[in-house]
Amino acid sequence: MATLPEAKLYIDGALRDAEGGKTFEVIGPWTGEPVGIAADASPADVEAAIVAARRAFDETDWSTNVDLRVALVTKLRDLFQANKERLSDLARHEAGAAMGAVGRAHVDMALDGWDDYLAVFPQLKWEKDYGGRTGYGFESLRKAVYEPIGVVAAITPWNVPLYVNVGKVVAALLAGCTVILKPAPNTPGMGAIFGELAAEAGFPAGVINVVFGSDPALAGEMLVTDPRVDLISFTGSTGVGKRIMEQGAATLKRVFLELGGKSAKIVLDDSANFAMDVAQTMLVFHAGQGCAVHSRLLVPRSRYEEAKAILKHAYASFGDNWGDFDNPQHIMGPVISKRQMDRVLSYVDIGQAEGATLLAGGKARPDKGGGYFVEPTCFADVTNDMRIAQEEIFGPVLVVIPFEDDADAVRIANESSYGLSGGVSSGNLDRAINVAKQIRSGSISVNGGMCIAGDLPFGGYKASGVGREWGLEGIEEFLETKLIAWRAA
């Protein structure tokens, strides 16, 4: 496998090595071997990034010069377009994306979302007139002004790194904030390219900074606890999200958290194409490593045996059509790391110990290569109180749960600490929408409708997070509201 370019830090307008030239190896999920090296940031490097971002926000016109922001964000978008091949290489080698998934989920969707941000940005209102009001014997005129919050730390995961990096960084820049991007240690190159292309685009020093290191917590904890950082935008596990909220409380820091999910897809008994709705829920795209994937399939008990037969056939037909680095038809590759592979396999053991039936898969596949390959896996005879039904596995493991009627399906879907996404399929649109409205989740797909796009707000209920990303609402997350009132003449 080809070696990726060295990932360098980007601090205060300069690409640079880490303090002392320290580096770490980037391990490729396909091979389990190094695919590149990256700068290993020290506390001093993170401190320099915070100082630079604070100065750029406080002492330059970045926060007020809307035309400059739009021009540079647009120029940066063009540079990313010109580097699509490199972005694809990074997604494949760092994140383990299969060739059939890399464009759709890793590159094209991210760049389309960037375009959506630029399209909705002109709709952003910077002021709101509240009119006059008489009190205390005189009239006051009032208006709200919306201002960028300040320095933003964007802490991002390894599963779809470009998409999440764009979702945070571009929104914050358009709002007028300065940014410190901290990508996951597994995918530093997809963060480093933001620094390289920002330098080429001519961004003012300090507006964008990129830091990463082998320690997944060092930079993140510094950013979360530092009072000079005004907002944390984090995508990742619910456990880490809770820690960020706790640590940020000391400085009353605003936090945006896009966390885990255990989303349910409900296929009702009158589904227009029951077999297709069931079969398409196979959790294989990008090895199931998505927070919004439908990892619980709910089917009517009256058709449960039929659903199991459909899935058994679907998984058998899928067979070994995955895990080939060079096959453009393959949409599933390895999971990100040995640690994640061990985690997924541990849940296979848990599911069997809980009494669920292993309908398909369930094994590691070292024959696929030296990386971290886990078979597409499906459990049937699952009850919603099992750990495999309640805990986020973040791998290619689907669980199938029967329900009695619509009310029971809603109950099962909502009996979860999560509430990020979900789906409903029915031959009756009104019935499907009625069920969707009762599910406590941030986005619901009805009959295959696309509920996740760059012009739509995305986020979750309950343990799935706080706030919304993407769309106009995603930019507004980075604004403060200031009310100004003056005495009428």
Residue pairs with C-beta under 8 A, 6 or more apart in sequence:
1 28
1 30
1 31
1 33
1 35
1 93
1 325
2 35
2 89
2 93
3 34
3 35
3 36
4 26
4 35
4 36
4 89
4 90
4 93
4 94
4 189
5 36
5 189
6 23
6 36
6 37
6 38
6 39
7 26
7 36
7 37
7 38
7 39
7 188
7 189
7 191
7 192
7 212
8 15
8 16
8 17
8 38
8 39
8 192
8 195
8 196
9 15
9 16
9 17
9 18
9 39
9 41
9 45
9 49
9 192
9 195
9 210
9 211
9 212
10 16
10 192
10 194
10 195
10 196
10 198
10 199
10 208
10 209
10 210
11 45
11 48
11 49
11 52
11 209
11 210
11 211
12 48
12 49
12 51
12 52
12 205
12 206
12 209
13 52
13 199
13 203
13 204
13 205
13 206
14 199
14 205
15 195
15 196
15 199
16 39
17 23
17 39
18 39
18 40
18 41
18 42
18 45
18 213
19 41
19 42
19 44
19 45
20 42
22 39
22 40
22 42
23 37
23 38
23 39
23 40
24 37
24 38
24 40
24 185
24 213
24 214
25 34
25 36
25 37
26 34
26 35
26 36
26 37
26 38
26 94
26 186
26 188
26 189
27 33
27 34
27 35
27 186
27 337
28 34
28 35
28 93
28 94
28 96
28 371
29 95
29 96
29 333
29 334
29 335
29 336
29 337
29 371
29 372
30 92
30 93
30 96
30 325
30 333
30 334
30 369
30 370
30 371
31 369
31 370
31 371
32 338
32 370
32 371
32 372
33 370
35 93
35 94
36 93
36 94
36 189
38 185
38 188
38 189
38 192
38 212
39 45
39 188
39 212
39 213
40 213
40 214
41 211
41 212
41 213
41 218
41 219
42 213
43 218
43 222
45 211
46 211
46 218
46 219
46 222
46 223
47 222
49 180
49 209
49 210
49 211
50 151
50 180
50 222
50 223
50 226
50 228
50 229
51 228
52 205
52 206
52 209
53 151
53 178
53 179
53 180
53 206
53 207
53 209
53 228
53 229
54 151
54 178
54 206
54 228
55 206
56 62
56 178
56 204
56 205
56 206
56 207
57 63
57 148
57 150
57 151
57 177
57 178
57 206
60 204
60 206
60 207
61 68
62 68
62 69
62 176
62 178
62 204
62 207
63 147
63 148
63 176
63 177
64 176
66 176
69 173
69 174
69 176
70 118
70 121
70 174
72 173
72 201
72 202
72 203
73 118
73 170
73 173
73 174
74 118
75 201
75 202
76 197
76 198
76 201
76 203
77 111
77 114
77 115
77 118
79 197
79 200
79 201
80 87
80 111
80 114
80 193
80 197
81 111
83 193
83 197
84 107
84 111
86 193
87 106
87 107
87 162
87 190
87 193
88 97
88 102
88 103
88 106
88 107
90 161
90 162
90 187
90 189
90 190
90 193
91 97
91 102
91 106
91 107
91 161
91 162
91 190
92 98
92 99
92 102
92 325
94 158
94 161
94 186
94 187
94 188
94 189
94 190
95 106
95 158
95 159
95 160
95 161
95 186
95 187
95 190
95 336
96 287
96 333
96 334
96 335
96 336
96 371
96 372
97 105
97 106
97 286
97 333
98 286
98 322
98 323
98 325
98 327
98 330
98 331
98 332
98 333
99 325
99 326
99 327
99 328
99 330
100 327
100 328
100 329
100 330
100 331
101 285
101 286
101 330
101 331
101 332
101 333
105 160
105 163
105 285
105 286
105 290
106 160
106 162
106 163
107 162
109 160
109 163
109 454
110 160
110 162
110 163
110 165
110 166
110 167
111 166
112 453
112 454
113 163
113 166
113 167
113 170
113 453
113 454
113 470
114 166
114 170
114 454
115 454
116 453
116 454
116 455
116 470
116 471
117 170
117 171
117 174
117 454
117 470
117 474
117 475
118 174
119 455
120 455
120 471
120 472
120 475
121 174
121 472
121 475
123 472
124 146
124 174
124 472
124 475
124 476
125 146
126 145
126 146
127 143
127 144
127 145
127 146
128 143
128 144
128 146
129 142
129 143
130 142
130 143
130 144
130 483
131 141
131 142
132 139
132 140
132 141
132 142
132 488
133 139
133 140
133 142
134 140
138 487
138 488
139 487
139 488
140 485
140 486
140 487
140 488
141 485
141 486
141 487
141 488
142 483
142 484
142 485
143 483
143 484
143 485
144 481
144 482
144 483
144 484
145 481
145 482
145 484
146 476
146 479
146 480
146 481
146 482
147 176
147 479
147 480
147 482
148 175
148 176
148 177
148 478
148 479
148 480
149 175
149 177
149 230
149 231
149 254
149 478
149 479
149 480
150 177
150 178
150 230
150 231
151 177
151 178
151 179
151 180
151 228
151 229
151 230
151 231
152 168
152 172
152 177
152 178
152 179
152 180
152 229
152 230
152 231
152 232
152 233
152 478
153 179
153 180
153 182
153 220
153 223
153 224
153 229
153 231
153 232
153 233
154 165
154 168
154 169
154 172
154 179
154 180
154 181
154 182
154 233
155 182
155 220
155 223
155 232
155 233
155 234
155 235
155 236
155 244
156 164
156 165
156 168
156 181
156 182
156 183
156 184
156 191
156 234
156 235
156 236
157 164
157 184
157 235
157 236
158 183
158 184
158 185
158 186
158 187
158 336
159 286
159 289
159 290
159 291
159 336
159 394
160 286
160 290
161 183
161 184
161 187
161 190
161 191
162 190
164 235
164 258
165 181
165 183
165 190
165 191
165 194
167 235
167 469
167 470
167 474
168 179
168 181
168 233
168 235
168 469
169 179
169 181
169 194
169 208
171 469
171 470
171 474
171 475
171 477
171 478
172 178
172 179
172 233
172 478
173 179
173 207
173 208
174 475
175 475
175 476
175 478
175 479
176 478
177 230
177 231
177 478
178 206
178 207
178 208
178 209
179 207
179 208
179 209
180 209
180 210
180 211
180 223
180 229
181 191
181 194
181 208
181 209
181 210
181 211
182 191
182 210
182 211
182 212
182 219
182 220
182 223
183 190
183 191
183 192
183 210
183 212
184 212
184 216
185 212
185 213
185 214
185 215
185 216
186 336
186 337
188 212
191 210
191 212
192 210
192 212
194 208
194 210
195 208
195 209
195 210
198 207
198 208
211 219
212 219
213 219
220 244
221 247
223 229
223 232
224 232
224 244
224 247
224 248
224 253
225 247
225 248
225 250
225 251
226 251
227 251
229 253
230 253
230 254
231 253
231 254
231 255
231 256
231 477
231 478
232 244
232 248
232 253
232 254
232 255
232 256
233 255
233 256
233 469
233 477
234 240
234 241
234 244
234 255
234 256
234 257
234 258
235 257
235 258
235 259
235 291
235 469
236 259
237 259
237 260
237 392
238 259
238 260
238 392
238 417
238 418
238 463
238 464
241 257
241 259
241 465
244 255
244 257
245 255
245 257
245 466
248 254
248 255
255 466
255 467
256 465
256 466
256 467
256 469
256 477
257 465
257 466
257 467
258 291
258 458
258 459
258 460
258 464
258 465
258 467
258 469
259 291
259 418
259 420
259 460
259 463
259 464
259 465
260 291
260 392
260 394
260 418
260 420
260 463
260 464
261 291
261 292
261 293
261 295
261 392
261 418
261 419
261 420
261 421
261 460
261 464
262 295
262 296
262 389
262 390
262 391
262 392
262 416
262 417
262 418
263 292
263 293
263 294
263 295
263 296
263 418
263 420
263 421
263 422
263 423
263 441
264 294
264 296
264 297
264 298
264 412
264 413
264 416
264 422
264 423
264 439
265 281
265 294
265 296
265 297
265 298
265 422
265 423
265 424
265 425
266 298
266 403
266 409
266 410
266 413
266 422
266 423
266 424
266 425
266 435
266 439
267 274
267 277
267 278
267 281
267 297
267 298
267 299
267 300
267 307
267 425
268 300
268 406
268 409
268 424
268 425
268 426
268 427
268 428
268 431
268 432
268 435
269 300
269 302
269 303
270 426
270 427
270 428
270 431
271 277
271 425
271 426
271 427
272 425
272 426
272 427
272 447
274 303
274 306
274 307
274 310
275 310
277 425
278 297
278 299
278 307
278 310
278 311
278 314
279 310
279 311
279 313
279 314
281 294
281 297
281 311
281 398
282 311
282 314
282 315
282 318
282 376
282 378
282 398
283 293
283 294
283 295
283 376
283 377
283 378
283 396
283 397
283 398
284 318
284 322
284 331
284 332
284 376
284 396
285 293
285 331
285 332
286 331
286 332
286 333
287 332
287 333
287 334
287 335
287 374
287 395
287 396
288 295
288 393
288 394
288 395
288 396
288 397
288 398
289 335
289 336
289 340
289 394
289 395
291 392
291 394
291 420
291 464
292 420
292 421
292 443
292 452
292 458
293 421
294 421
294 422
294 423
295 392
295 393
295 397
295 398
295 399
296 384
296 389
296 398
296 399
296 401
296 412
296 413
296 416
297 307
297 311
297 398
297 399
297 400
297 401
298 401
298 402
298 403
298 409
298 412
298 413
299 307
299 400
299 401
299 402
299 403
300 402
300 403
300 404
300 405
300 409
301 402
301 403
301 404
304 400
304 402
307 400
308 359
308 380
308 400
311 359
311 360
311 378
311 380
311 398
311 400
312 359
312 360
315 359
315 360
315 361
315 376
315 378
316 360
318 376
321 329
321 330
322 330
322 331
322 332
322 333
322 376
323 330
323 332
323 333
323 334
323 365
323 368
323 369
323 373
324 330
325 333
325 369
332 376
332 396
333 371
333 373
334 341
334 368
334 369
334 371
334 372
334 373
334 374
335 341
335 344
335 372
335 373
335 374
335 395
335 396
336 372
337 372
338 372
340 372
340 394
340 395
341 364
341 372
341 373
341 374
341 395
343 393
343 394
343 395
344 374
344 377
344 393
344 394
344 395
344 396
344 397
345 363
345 364
345 374
347 387
347 388
347 391
347 393
347 395
347 397
348 358
348 362
348 363
348 377
348 397
350 387
350 388
351 358
351 379
351 382
351 386
351 387
351 388
351 397
351 399
352 358
352 362
354 386
354 387
354 388
355 381
355 386
356 379
356 380
356 381
356 382
356 386
356 388
356 399
357 379
357 380
357 381
358 377
358 378
358 379
359 378
359 379
359 380
359 400
360 375
360 376
360 377
360 378
361 374
361 375
361 376
361 377
361 378
361 396
362 375
362 377
363 374
363 375
364 373
364 374
364 375
365 373
365 374
365 375
366 373
374 395
374 396
375 396
376 396
377 395
377 396
377 397
377 398
378 397
378 398
378 399
378 400
379 388
379 397
379 398
379 399
379 400
380 400
381 400
382 388
382 389
382 399
382 400
382 401
383 389
383 401
384 390
384 401
384 412
384 415
384 416
386 399
388 397
388 399
389 399
389 401
390 416
390 417
392 418
401 412
403 409
403 412
406 431
406 434
406 435
409 435
410 435
410 438
410 439
413 422
413 439
413 441
414 438
414 439
414 440
416 462
417 462
417 463
418 460
418 462
418 463
418 464
419 439
419 440
419 441
419 442
419 460
419 461
419 462
419 463
419 464
420 441
420 442
420 443
420 459
420 460
420 461
420 464
420 465
421 441
421 442
421 443
421 444
421 445
421 451
421 452
421 460
422 436
422 439
422 441
422 443
422 444
422 445
423 444
423 445
423 446
423 448
424 432
424 433
424 435
424 436
424 439
424 444
424 445
424 446
424 447
425 432
425 446
425 447
425 448
426 432
426 435
426 446
426 447
429 446
429 447
432 446
432 447
433 446
436 444
436 446
440 461
440 462
441 460
441 461
441 464
442 458
442 459
442 460
442 461
442 464
442 465
442 468
443 451
443 452
443 456
443 458
444 451
445 451
452 458
453 470
454 470
454 471
455 470
455 471
456 470
456 471
457 468
457 469
457 470
457 471
457 472
457 473
457 474
458 468
458 469
458 470
458 471
458 474
459 465
459 466
459 467
459 468
459 469
467 477
468 474
468 477
469 477
